[in-house]
Amino acid sequence: MSSQPKITLHTYFRSSCSARVRMALHLKGLTFTPVYIHLLKDDQFSQSYVALNPSKAVPTITFSPNENDTESEPVAFVLTQSVAILEYLDERFPAPEYPALLPKNLEDRARVRQLSHIVACDIQPLTNLKMLKEIKKFAGEAGKNPDTAGPEWQRRNLAEGLRAFEAVASKTAGKYCVGDTVTMADFCLIPTIDSAVRFGVDMGEFETIGRIWRALEEVEAVQKGGWRTQGDTPEEFRC
């Protein structure tokens, strides 16, 4: 493979958006240096990090040229938003030299994007840490128990989003979400399943997703990029 730029990934072990990118980097065989942003300690609000990522979120990825890399920009390229990062990775490190994140067939590519956006646009914004904090805050102000209101919100929205995903994937899936090759839709799905299990969603109702889930657990990139195996994963959560 051709020389790659120096890649730095600002990440948090339990961030589903970070996991998508970690898995994609591992699938493509790209080495990267992680910088851990502890979301529960508000690292994302530091002045230096906000300058890098005004959205105050993870992931943020940086590509810096090295002496053997003649294809990169002469200065560092910084990119945020996980789906934009995934598409950039697929274009910057294309098949056949690197495993593809999107199929060649136009309709299949559209289906992969459709499934990815069900997660990225419909599920994740309603169930991320920022939203969970807001729900607990509003529940407390309304005289409800914030410790039960938050998980109930998560379960309802995760289940609803996964039902939409299941309906589409039941028509597109082979071994994985779209056909028999891992795509970025799979990398969007698997961290969402992790969140659903964490918040007590009954996964028994999702036949297609369950089958894909079992297949993805055997994929090395998923194992390496998963939340239980990161450098900042607390010891009690490790595999």
FILOGU-190203 format. One record per residue (C-alpha): residue number from 1; y, x, z; residue in one letter. Coordinates in pm, 1 decimal, m for minus. Each point is the difference from the previous one (the first is absolute). Layout:
// FILOGU-190203
<NUM,<Y,X,Z>,"A">
...
// end
This chain:
// FILOGU-190203
<1,<0.0,0.0,0.0>,"M">
<2,<359.2,107.6,m60.5>,"S">
<3,<212.2,132.3,282.5>,"S">
<4,<137.0,m270.0,223.9>,"Q">
<5,<335.9,m5.9,176.9>,"P">
<6,<24.6,31.2,374.7>,"K">
<7,<m48.5,m350.0,137.8>,"I">
<8,<124.5,m114.4,340.2>,"T">
<9,<m90.0,m345.4,129.4>,"L">
<10,<182.2,m162.7,289.3>,"H">
<11,<m263.6,m228.6,146.5>,"T">
<12,<m123.0,m187.9,306.0>,"Y">
<13,<m369.4,m36.9,69.6>,"F">
<14,<3.7,m380.5,30.6>,"R">
<15,<245.6,m71.4,m278.2>,"S">
<16,<m179.0,m194.9,m273.4>,"S">
<17,<257.6,114.5,m256.0>,"C">
<18,<m56.1,363.8,93.4>,"S">
<19,<m375.8,m48.1,m22.2>,"A">
<20,<27.0,m120.4,m360.0>,"R">
<21,<170.5,322.7,m98.5>,"V">
<22,<m225.9,225.4,207.4>,"R">
<23,<m307.3,m147.8,m169.1>,"M">
<24,<151.3,39.7,m345.7>,"A">
<25,<86.8,364.4,65.8>,"L">
<26,<m354.4,68.6,116.0>,"H">
<27,<m150.0,m182.0,m301.1>,"L">
<28,<204.4,215.1,m236.6>,"K">
<29,<m91.1,315.3,191.5>,"G">
<30,<362.3,82.5,78.7>,"L">
<31,<74.7,211.0,304.6>,"T">
<32,<289.6,m108.4,218.2>,"F">
<33,<168.5,83.3,326.7>,"T">
<34,<32.5,m295.1,239.6>,"P">
<35,<308.1,m47.5,216.1>,"V">
<36,<m70.3,m253.6,270.6>,"Y">
<37,<256.2,m273.5,65.3>,"I">
<38,<m91.8,m182.9,320.8>,"H">
<39,<115.0,m355.1,m64.1>,"L">
<40,<m52.2,m115.1,359.5>,"L">
<41,<224.5,283.2,120.3>,"K">
<42,<267.7,m94.2,m259.3>,"D">
<43,<m18.6,328.4,m190.9>,"D">
<44,<89.5,m199.4,m311.5>,"Q">
<45,<347.7,m63.5,140.4>,"F">
<46,<93.9,363.9,44.7>,"S">
<47,<307.9,109.8,m192.6>,"Q">
<48,<m191.3,261.1,m197.8>,"S">
<49,<m271.7,m243.1,m103.7>,"Y">
<50,<239.3,m280.4,m95.2>,"V">
<51,<174.1,248.1,m227.9>,"A">
<52,<m335.0,52.1,m170.0>,"L">
<53,<m109.2,m365.4,0.9>,"N">
<54,<280.5,m255.9,50.0>,"P">
<55,<m260.5,m276.2,39.9>,"S">
<56,<m106.7,159.6,331.6>,"K">
<57,<m363.6,m34.8,m91.3>,"A">
<58,<m301.8,198.3,m108.5>,"V">
<59,<m124.0,143.3,m224.5>,"P">
<60,<244.1,244.7,m151.5>,"T">
<61,<m136.3,257.8,m240.8>,"I">
<62,<170.4,317.4,m116.4>,"T">
<63,<m96.3,213.1,m299.1>,"F">
<64,<134.3,354.5,9.5>,"S">
<65,<m59.4,252.0,m278.4>,"P">
<66,<m208.7,307.5,57.6>,"N">
<67,<12.3,323.2,m195.5>,"E">
<68,<m294.5,m100.1,m221.1>,"N">
<69,<121.9,m352.6,m71.9>,"D">
<70,<206.1,m18.8,m317.8>,"T">
<71,<m16.1,m379.7,m42.2>,"E">
<72,<188.0,m113.7,312.2>,"S">
<73,<371.5,m41.0,40.2>,"E">
<74,<169.0,319.1,128.1>,"P">
<75,<100.3,m181.6,320.6>,"V">
<76,<m204.9,m216.9,235.7>,"A">
<77,<m74.2,m354.8,m111.9>,"F">
<78,<m10.3,m254.1,283.0>,"V">
<79,<m161.6,m340.9,m43.9>,"L">
<80,<m52.9,m296.1,233.6>,"T">
<81,<m182.4,m336.0,m28.5>,"Q">
<82,<m376.4,32.9,m18.2>,"S">
<83,<m65.3,m189.2,m324.1>,"V">
<84,<270.3,198.2,m181.2>,"A">
<85,<m161.1,317.1,136.1>,"I">
<86,<m345.5,m108.2,m119.8>,"L">
<87,<125.3,m68.6,m351.7>,"E">
<88,<190.6,328.1,m8.0>,"Y">
<89,<m310.8,190.3,110.4>,"L">
<90,<m196.9,m159.4,m281.7>,"D">
<91,<261.1,97.3,m257.9>,"E">
<92,<75.3,345.3,140.6>,"R">
<93,<m369.3,88.2,42.4>,"F">
<94,<m165.0,m198.3,m280.2>,"P">
<95,<m357.7,m50.5,m112.3>,"A">
<96,<m220.1,154.0,m120.6>,"P">
<97,<101.6,308.0,195.9>,"E">
<98,<40.3,m209.5,313.9>,"Y">
<99,<m176.6,m325.3,96.0>,"P">
<100,<205.6,m300.4,m108.9>,"A">
<101,<147.2,m259.4,236.6>,"L">
<102,<50.2,m251.3,m281.3>,"L">
<103,<m250.0,m98.5,m272.4>,"P">
<104,<59.8,63.0,m369.4>,"K">
<105,<m40.4,m364.4,m100.6>,"N">
<106,<334.8,m181.0,4.0>,"L">
<107,<m130.6,m319.8,160.9>,"E">
<108,<m192.2,193.3,264.6>,"D">
<109,<312.0,203.2,79.6>,"R">
<110,<190.6,m324.9,48.5>,"A">
<111,<m272.5,m133.6,231.0>,"R">
<112,<11.6,316.5,208.6>,"V">
<113,<375.7,m38.6,35.1>,"R">
<114,<m39.5,m369.9,82.0>,"Q">
<115,<m242.4,71.6,283.8>,"L">
<116,<208.3,293.1,123.2>,"S">
<117,<307.8,m220.2,18.9>,"H">
<118,<m181.1,m276.0,186.9>,"I">
<119,<m37.0,260.1,273.0>,"V">
<120,<328.4,185.8,m40.5>,"A">
<121,<227.5,m300.3,m58.0>,"C">
<122,<m173.9,m295.5,167.2>,"D">
<123,<m204.5,137.0,290.4>,"I">
<124,<151.2,326.2,121.2>,"Q">
<125,<365.6,m107.1,41.6>,"P">
<126,<m107.7,m285.6,227.5>,"L">
<127,<m238.8,209.0,208.1>,"T">
<128,<160.8,341.8,37.9>,"N">
<129,<117.6,150.7,329.0>,"L">
<130,<362.0,m101.4,m55.8>,"K">
<131,<m97.5,m363.9,m50.0>,"M">
<132,<m237.1,4.1,298.4>,"L">
<133,<281.0,124.0,223.7>,"K">
<134,<230.5,m275.2,m125.6>,"E">
<135,<m260.7,m271.8,51.6>,"I">
<136,<m59.4,114.1,357.8>,"K">
<137,<374.6,6.3,61.5>,"K">
<138,<54.9,m351.0,m134.1>,"F">
<139,<m304.6,m130.3,185.4>,"A">
<140,<138.8,131.8,326.8>,"G">
<141,<340.1,m153.4,m68.7>,"E">
<142,<m171.2,m333.9,m72.3>,"A">
<143,<m184.6,8.0,330.3>,"G">
<144,<m337.8,79.0,m156.1>,"K">
<145,<m235.2,281.4,91.9>,"N">
<146,<83.5,290.6,m233.8>,"P">
<147,<m335.9,164.8,69.3>,"D">
<148,<m184.9,m292.5,m159.0>,"T">
<149,<261.6,m105.4,m256.6>,"A">
<150,<m11.1,336.7,m179.0>,"G">
<151,<m377.0,17.9,m55.1>,"P">
<152,<m13.2,m368.1,m98.6>,"E">
<153,<268.0,63.8,m264.1>,"W">
<154,<m189.8,302.3,m127.8>,"Q">
<155,<m332.7,m182.6,m24.1>,"R">
<156,<148.4,m296.8,m184.4>,"R">
<157,<189.0,202.2,m257.9>,"N">
<158,<m271.4,258.1,m54.7>,"L">
<159,<m259.7,m272.1,m53.1>,"A">
<160,<223.8,m196.2,m236.1>,"E">
<161,<75.3,306.3,m209.8>,"G">
<162,<m363.6,106.9,m12.8>,"L">
<163,<m96.7,m347.2,m122.8>,"R">
<164,<230.6,48.0,m299.0>,"A">
<165,<m141.6,347.3,m56.8>,"F">
<166,<m355.9,m135.7,21.1>,"E">
<167,<74.0,m270.5,m257.1>,"A">
<168,<119.9,254.6,m255.3>,"V">
<169,<m250.3,275.1,82.1>,"A">
<170,<m293.4,m240.0,m29.8>,"S">
<171,<81.4,m14.0,m372.0>,"K">
<172,<82.5,369.1,m55.2>,"T">
<173,<m230.3,194.5,231.2>,"A">
<174,<m295.4,211.1,m92.5>,"G">
<175,<m95.8,250.9,263.7>,"K">
<176,<369.8,26.9,89.1>,"Y">
<177,<306.2,m223.3,m38.5>,"C">
<178,<22.3,26.5,m377.4>,"V">
<179,<m322.1,111.5,m160.1>,"G">
<180,<m211.4,288.4,119.6>,"D">
<181,<266.7,269.2,39.6>,"T">
<182,<224.7,51.7,301.6>,"V">
<183,<362.4,m89.0,m72.6>,"T">
<184,<321.2,m25.8,195.8>,"M">
<185,<m87.1,m363.9,75.5>,"A">
<186,<m288.9,127.3,211.8>,"D">
<187,<231.7,236.9,183.8>,"F">
<188,<232.7,m290.3,71.7>,"C">
<189,<m286.4,m219.1,119.6>,"L">
<190,<m187.0,225.2,240.0>,"I">
<191,<285.4,61.7,251.4>,"P">
<192,<69.3,m374.4,m4.6>,"T">
<193,<m360.6,m63.3,99.0>,"I">
<194,<43.2,249.4,283.7>,"D">
<195,<299.4,m201.6,123.6>,"S">
<196,<m185.0,m329.4,m39.3>,"A">
<197,<m291.8,125.4,207.6>,"V">
<198,<239.3,137.1,261.5>,"R">
<199,<165.8,m339.9,42.9>,"F">
<200,<m319.3,m201.4,3.3>,"G">
<201,<m7.8,m157.8,m346.7>,"V">
<202,<m344.7,m145.1,m72.4>,"D">
<203,<m104.9,213.4,m294.9>,"M">
<204,<m315.1,m207.0,m50.7>,"G">
<205,<183.4,m241.2,m229.2>,"E">
<206,<81.8,270.4,m255.8>,"F">
<207,<m316.5,58.3,m200.8>,"E">
<208,<151.1,208.2,m280.2>,"T">
<209,<233.1,197.8,223.5>,"I">
<210,<m285.7,68.2,239.6>,"G">
<211,<m214.8,140.2,m278.8>,"R">
<212,<285.5,219.4,m126.9>,"I">
<213,<70.8,111.2,357.5>,"W">
<214,<m356.1,123.0,48.5>,"R">
<215,<12.1,190.5,m328.5>,"A">
<216,<335.8,161.5,78.0>,"L">
<217,<m118.9,123.7,337.3>,"E">
<218,<m228.1,238.4,m191.8>,"E">
<219,<285.9,147.2,m207.2>,"V">
<220,<101.0,347.5,119.6>,"E">
<221,<371.4,m53.3,m70.0>,"A">
<222,<m4.2,m312.6,216.2>,"V">
<223,<m173.8,184.1,282.1>,"Q">
<224,<245.3,290.9,m15.0>,"K">
<225,<308.5,m221.5,m29.0>,"G">
<226,<m100.0,m258.7,257.9>,"G">
<227,<187.4,m54.1,325.9>,"W">
<228,<m275.8,134.6,223.9>,"R">
<229,<m8.1,350.3,m150.7>,"T">
<230,<363.1,113.1,m8.4>,"Q">
<231,<156.6,289.9,185.2>,"G">
<232,<214.4,m240.2,202.5>,"D">
<233,<m281.7,m245.2,78.8>,"T">
<234,<m36.2,m23.7,379.3>,"P">
<235,<m333.3,127.7,126.5>,"E">
<236,<m114.1,m342.6,119.8>,"E">
<237,<27.0,m140.6,m354.1>,"F">
<238,<m181.5,277.0,m183.7>,"R">
<239,<m334.4,m57.4,m169.2>,"C">
// end
